[in-house]
Amino acid sequence: MAARQAGLDDPARLRRAERTRRVLSLELNKDRDVERIHGSGINTLDIEPIEGRYMLSGGSDGVIVLYDLENLSRKPSYTCKALFSVGRSHPDVHKFSVETVQWYPHDTGMFTSSSFDKTLKIWDTNTLQPADTFHFEGTVYSHHMSPVATKHCLIAVGTKSPKVQLCDLKSGSSSHILQGHRQEVLAVSWSPRHEYILATGSADGRVKLWDVRRASGCLSTLDQHNGEKSKASSEAANTAHNGRVNGLCYTSDGLHLLTIGTDDRMRLWNSSTGENTLVNYGKVCNESRKGLKFAISCGCNPEFAFVPYGSTIAVYTVFTGELITMLRGHYSTVNCCVFQPHFQELYSGSKDCNILAWIPAPREAVPDDISEKSLPQHHLNPAYEDAWSSSDDEG
């Protein structure tokens, strides 16, 4: 405490340690409800990156809901209200399950949704009308817009076809196609570091990295064995997983990519070398037949992955693979979770039709005359102990 008051502690380190403490104390918040609108399972959530205030959800019945997460009442107990929804009676509602919703990364005036009805829709938030609709030959499993792109407006789309489609918002056409996968593409994710780099995961067990400016094919196909498996082996060469790859998530700095597959494995890759870092997360149960939406924290030390795991959410340390905790509260399969980096909150959506808010436990006040070092340390999670180390410089 004295070091902090004297300004000896680096504020960036302090911020990181406090964010880490908050993530490690996440609990189901009894005082915050998310208004229940969906009459069927919730597949996808997204929080807009501008203010971190508005959240979208997409359901198995095609319904999309927009919520305000801010506590306008200022009361300790409150409900995050649905501001509006694209309900079953809306003329442009998706006919089948909505698999992905995403805010336009640069302002809240627009959002996107894709569905098993073979469409991707671009919505005007103010009028709740589609500004554009893209049609595909097969089911749409996943789509993503780059969070950092300034030179292109491409939406990557993974469908039942092995070809990855790129839709251009500016021209309103499917601009081009990336060929290389052999089965349907279940997950797509743009790098948050390089605007032309795209990662795709397929039912063929492969994860491919593409530079979308290159027409010749993918940059690399990630190999779980780092090239050390003999060619005579029964396993196919250059597979990321021995099952369908149905989830991808970059770390916030874009230096690593986390993938998840139906082989009950999660793998962490160096995104520039394509190397499997061989972090062992143990068995990560994954029975999803479609895309799985998981999340990674931002600004913590260590960083954490929040992974739907049956009716719970497993929280892992990204770089050491330690299972920190299981967040329990849903009654049925969890399909998606999204991290709110401003306040270190987590929201999860489930087949049970509920969206749950996981909020950091309030910090217990420490009397001024007691130094924090003299407090019993047993309540600290071991993963937190290195969060104060000064060995790693910010940036």
matplotlib code that plots the C-alpha trace (Angstrom):
import matplotlib.pyplot as plt

x = [0.0, 2.8, 4.6, 1.5, 0.9, 4.6, 4.2, 6.8, 4.5, 4.1, 0.5, 0.4, 1.4, -1.1, -3.9, -2.9, -2.8, -6.2, -7.7, -6.3, -7.7, -11.1, -11.1, -10.0, -12.9, -15.6, -18.9, -22.5, -24.0, -27.1, -27.9, -27.7, -30.1, -30.1, -33.8, -35.0, -36.4, -35.2, -37.6, -34.9, -31.2, -28.7, -25.9, -23.9, -23.2, -21.2, -20.4, -19.6, -15.9, -16.5, -18.1, -18.5, -22.1, -24.4, -24.7, -26.2, -27.5, -28.7, -30.9, -31.8, -35.2, -33.6, -34.3, -31.7, -31.8, -29.9, -29.3, -28.1, -25.6, -25.4, -27.0, -29.1, -31.1, -27.9, -29.5, -27.4, -29.9, -30.9, -31.8, -30.0, -32.9, -33.5, -33.7, -35.2, -35.3, -35.7, -38.4, -40.3, -42.9, -40.2, -40.4, -36.6, -36.1, -33.7, -35.8, -33.5, -30.9, -28.7, -25.1, -23.1, -23.8, -21.1, -21.1, -19.5, -16.1, -16.0, -19.4, -22.7, -24.8, -24.5, -24.3, -24.1, -25.8, -25.5, -27.7, -28.5, -31.0, -27.9, -27.8, -25.5, -27.4, -26.0, -28.4, -28.9, -29.1, -31.4, -34.0, -33.6, -33.8, -31.2, -29.0, -27.8, -28.2, -25.7, -27.0, -24.9, -25.4, -25.1, -25.6, -23.6, -21.6, -19.5, -18.6, -16.2, -15.2, -11.7, -11.5, -8.5, -9.0, -8.8, -8.0, -10.8, -14.3, -14.3, -16.5, -15.1, -17.8, -17.5, -20.3, -21.1, -18.9, -15.1, -14.5, -14.1, -16.2, -15.1, -18.0, -17.1, -19.3, -18.3, -19.3, -22.0, -20.7, -18.9, -15.4, -13.4, -13.1, -10.3, -9.8, -7.9, -10.2, -11.8, -14.9, -17.2, -15.6, -16.9, -14.9, -13.3, -11.3, -9.3, -6.0, -6.3, -2.7, -2.6, -5.6, -5.1, -4.5, -7.4, -7.5, -10.1, -11.0, -12.7, -14.4, -11.3, -9.3, -7.2, -6.6, -5.3, -3.8, -4.4, -3.2, -6.3, -4.3, -2.6, -4.6, -2.3, -3.6, -3.1, 0.0, 0.2, -1.7, -1.1, 0.4, -0.1, 3.2, 5.3, 6.5, 7.9, 5.4, 6.7, 4.9, 4.1, 1.9, -1.8, -2.7, -3.1, -0.2, -0.7, -3.8, -4.4, -6.8, -7.8, -11.4, -13.5, -12.0, -15.0, -13.5, -10.8, -9.8, -6.7, -5.1, -5.8, -2.2, -2.7, 0.6, -1.1, -4.1, -6.2, -8.1, -10.5, -11.6, -14.0, -10.9, -11.5, -8.3, -7.5, -4.2, -2.2, -0.3, 2.3, 0.5, 3.6, 5.6, 2.5, 4.2, 2.2, 3.3, 2.4, 0.5, -1.5, -5.0, -6.0, -9.3, -11.5, -14.9, -16.4, -19.4, -20.7, -21.7, -21.2, -19.1, -18.2, -17.8, -15.2, -13.3, -9.9, -9.3, -7.5, -5.0, -4.5, -1.3, -1.6, -4.4, -7.4, -9.5, -13.2, -14.5, -18.0, -17.7, -21.0, -23.3, -20.3, -17.6, -14.0, -11.5, -7.9, -4.6, -3.8, 0.0, 0.3, -2.9, -4.0, -7.7, -8.5, -12.2, -15.5, -18.2, -21.5, -25.0, -26.5, -29.0, -28.0, -25.2, -23.3, -22.9, -21.0, -19.3, -18.1, -15.6, -16.2, -12.6, -13.5, -14.9, -13.6, -17.1, -18.1, -21.5, -22.6, -25.4, -26.9, -29.4, -31.4, -32.4, -30.6, -27.8, -25.8, -23.6, -20.4, -19.1, -15.9, -16.6, -16.3, -13.0, -13.0, -11.7, -8.3, -8.0, -5.2, -3.1, -2.7, -0.2, -1.6, 1.5, 0.5, -3.0, -3.5, -2.7, -4.5, -7.5, -5.4, -5.5, -2.0, -2.4, -2.6, 0.7, 2.8, 0.6, 2.6, 6.0, 7.9, 9.8, 7.6, 7.6, 4.4, 4.1]
y = [0.0, 2.4, 1.7, 2.5, 5.8, 6.7, 6.1, 3.4, 0.8, 1.1, 2.1, -0.3, -3.2, -2.2, -2.0, -5.4, -7.0, -5.5, -6.8, -10.2, -10.1, -9.3, -12.1, -14.6, -13.5, -13.8, -15.1, -15.4, -12.1, -12.4, -8.7, -8.4, -10.1, -10.1, -9.7, -13.0, -12.6, -15.7, -18.6, -21.0, -21.6, -18.7, -19.5, -16.2, -13.0, -9.9, -6.7, -3.6, -2.6, 1.2, 1.7, -1.9, -1.1, -2.7, -6.5, -8.6, -12.1, -14.6, -17.6, -20.9, -19.5, -16.9, -14.1, -11.3, -9.2, -6.0, -5.2, -2.2, -3.5, -0.2, 0.2, 3.3, 2.9, 3.1, 0.5, -2.4, -4.9, -4.3, -6.0, -5.3, -4.3, -5.5, -2.3, -4.1, -7.4, -8.7, -11.1, -13.9, -11.4, -9.1, -9.3, -9.8, -12.2, -15.1, -18.2, -20.6, -20.6, -17.5, -18.8, -15.6, -11.9, -9.2, -5.5, -3.4, -2.8, 1.0, 2.2, 0.9, 2.0, -1.3, -5.0, -8.3, -11.7, -15.1, -18.1, -21.7, -20.1, -19.6, -15.8, -13.1, -9.9, -6.4, -4.5, -0.8, -0.5, 2.6, 1.3, -2.5, -3.1, -5.1, -2.8, -5.8, -9.5, -12.1, -15.5, -18.7, -22.2, -23.8, -23.3, -20.5, -21.5, -18.4, -15.0, -12.3, -8.7, -7.6, -5.5, -3.5, -3.2, 0.2, -0.7, -3.3, -4.1, -7.8, -10.2, -13.7, -16.4, -20.1, -22.3, -25.9, -25.5, -26.0, -22.7, -19.7, -16.8, -13.1, -10.6, -7.0, -4.5, -1.7, -3.4, -5.6, -8.6, -11.8, -10.6, -13.8, -17.3, -19.0, -22.7, -25.3, -26.9, -30.3, -30.0, -27.4, -24.3, -24.1, -21.1, -18.0, -15.2, -12.2, -11.4, -8.4, -7.5, -7.8, -6.7, -9.1, -12.2, -14.7, -18.0, -20.6, -23.9, -26.8, -30.2, -31.6, -31.1, -28.3, -24.7, -22.5, -19.1, -16.9, -13.5, -12.5, -10.4, -13.6, -15.5, -18.6, -20.3, -20.3, -19.1, -22.1, -25.1, -25.6, -28.9, -30.3, -32.3, -29.3, -31.4, -34.2, -37.0, -39.5, -39.5, -43.2, -42.3, -43.1, -39.6, -37.1, -34.7, -31.1, -31.5, -29.1, -31.5, -35.2, -34.1, -31.2, -27.7, -25.7, -22.8, -20.2, -17.2, -14.9, -13.4, -9.7, -8.9, -11.3, -13.1, -16.4, -18.4, -20.7, -23.5, -26.1, -29.3, -32.3, -34.4, -32.8, -30.8, -27.1, -25.9, -22.7, -21.7, -19.1, -17.1, -15.9, -19.2, -21.5, -23.6, -25.6, -24.3, -27.7, -26.1, -29.0, -28.0, -31.6, -32.9, -30.0, -31.7, -30.5, -32.2, -29.3, -30.3, -26.7, -23.6, -23.0, -19.4, -19.0, -15.9, -14.7, -12.0, -8.8, -6.9, -9.5, -11.3, -14.2, -14.1, -16.4, -18.4, -18.9, -22.0, -23.5, -26.9, -28.8, -26.7, -24.9, -22.5, -23.6, -20.9, -21.7, -19.8, -19.4, -19.9, -22.6, -24.6, -24.6, -25.1, -22.3, -22.8, -23.9, -21.3, -23.1, -21.6, -22.7, -25.6, -26.8, -26.7, -23.4, -22.4, -19.1, -16.6, -13.0, -11.0, -7.3, -6.0, -2.6, -4.1, -7.7, -9.1, -12.3, -13.0, -16.5, -17.9, -21.3, -23.8, -23.1, -19.7, -17.7, -15.2, -15.1, -12.2, -13.2, -10.2, -9.7, -10.1, -6.8, -6.1, -6.3, -3.1, -3.3, -1.0, 1.6, 0.5, -3.1, -3.8, -6.1, -8.3, -9.2, -10.4, -14.2, -15.1, -18.4, -17.0, -16.0, -18.2, -19.5, -18.2, -14.7, -14.8, -14.0, -11.1, -8.7, -9.8, -7.0, -9.2, -8.5, -5.0, -3.5, -3.4]
z = [0.0, 1.0, -2.3, -4.2, -2.3, -2.8, -6.5, -6.5, -8.1, -11.8, -12.6, -15.6, -13.4, -10.8, -13.4, -14.7, -11.3, -10.4, -13.7, -12.9, -9.4, -10.8, -13.3, -10.6, -8.4, -11.1, -9.7, -10.8, -10.0, -7.9, -8.3, -12.1, -14.4, -18.2, -19.3, -20.6, -24.1, -26.0, -26.0, -27.2, -26.8, -27.2, -29.6, -29.8, -28.0, -28.8, -26.9, -29.0, -28.6, -28.5, -25.0, -24.0, -23.2, -25.7, -26.2, -29.0, -28.7, -31.3, -30.7, -32.1, -33.1, -35.4, -32.9, -32.2, -29.1, -28.2, -24.5, -22.6, -19.9, -18.1, -14.7, -15.4, -12.1, -10.0, -7.7, -6.5, -8.0, -11.6, -14.9, -18.1, -20.3, -23.8, -25.9, -28.9, -30.7, -34.2, -33.2, -34.9, -36.3, -37.8, -41.6, -42.0, -39.1, -39.8, -40.7, -38.7, -36.0, -35.7, -35.3, -35.1, -34.3, -34.4, -34.0, -36.7, -35.1, -35.6, -34.4, -33.0, -36.0, -37.7, -36.8, -38.6, -38.2, -39.9, -39.8, -40.8, -43.2, -45.5, -45.1, -43.7, -42.9, -42.4, -40.0, -39.5, -35.7, -35.8, -38.2, -37.5, -41.2, -43.2, -45.2, -47.1, -47.3, -48.6, -49.7, -49.7, -51.0, -47.6, -43.9, -42.4, -39.3, -38.6, -39.8, -38.7, -39.5, -38.8, -35.6, -37.0, -40.7, -42.2, -45.9, -46.4, -45.4, -45.9, -43.9, -43.7, -43.8, -43.0, -44.5, -45.3, -48.3, -47.8, -49.6, -47.3, -48.7, -48.4, -48.7, -49.4, -47.5, -49.9, -53.1, -51.6, -53.4, -52.5, -53.5, -53.5, -52.3, -50.3, -51.4, -49.5, -46.8, -47.6, -45.4, -44.0, -42.3, -38.7, -37.4, -38.9, -37.1, -38.4, -36.7, -34.3, -35.3, -39.1, -41.1, -44.0, -41.9, -41.4, -39.5, -40.4, -38.8, -40.5, -40.0, -41.8, -38.6, -40.2, -39.2, -42.0, -41.9, -45.0, -46.3, -48.2, -50.6, -52.0, -54.5, -54.5, -51.4, -47.7, -45.9, -43.6, -42.3, -38.6, -37.6, -34.1, -34.4, -35.5, -38.5, -36.5, -37.3, -39.8, -43.2, -42.7, -39.8, -40.0, -38.9, -41.7, -42.0, -41.0, -38.9, -36.0, -34.3, -34.6, -34.9, -36.2, -35.4, -34.2, -32.3, -32.9, -30.8, -31.0, -28.0, -27.9, -29.1, -32.0, -31.2, -30.4, -31.6, -29.4, -31.2, -29.9, -31.5, -31.1, -30.1, -26.6, -27.0, -27.0, -28.5, -28.4, -31.5, -32.2, -34.9, -36.7, -36.8, -36.8, -34.1, -31.6, -28.2, -26.6, -23.7, -22.1, -21.0, -20.3, -21.6, -22.8, -23.4, -26.6, -28.1, -30.1, -33.7, -34.8, -34.0, -30.3, -29.2, -26.5, -25.2, -23.9, -21.3, -22.2, -20.1, -17.4, -16.3, -16.9, -19.6, -19.2, -21.6, -20.9, -22.6, -22.6, -21.0, -20.9, -18.6, -17.1, -18.3, -17.7, -16.9, -18.0, -17.9, -21.6, -21.4, -18.7, -19.3, -15.7, -15.0, -12.5, -11.9, -13.4, -13.4, -12.6, -13.0, -16.3, -16.4, -19.9, -22.5, -22.7, -26.3, -26.1, -23.8, -24.3, -22.2, -21.3, -21.0, -19.5, -16.3, -16.5, -16.7, -18.5, -20.2, -21.2, -23.3, -23.0, -24.4, -21.2, -22.8, -20.2, -20.4, -17.2, -16.0, -14.2, -12.2, -10.1, -6.4, -4.6, -3.0, 0.8, 2.3, 4.0, 7.0, 6.4, 9.4, 8.1, 5.3, 2.7, 3.0, 6.6, 5.5, 5.3, 1.7, 1.6, -0.3, -3.2, -6.2, -7.0, -10.6, -9.1, -7.3, -10.3, -11.3, -9.2, -10.4, -11.9, -14.4, -17.3, -18.6, -19.9, -23.7]

ax = plt.figure().add_subplot(projection="3d")
ax.plot(x, y, z, "-o")
ax.set_aspect("equal")
plt.show()
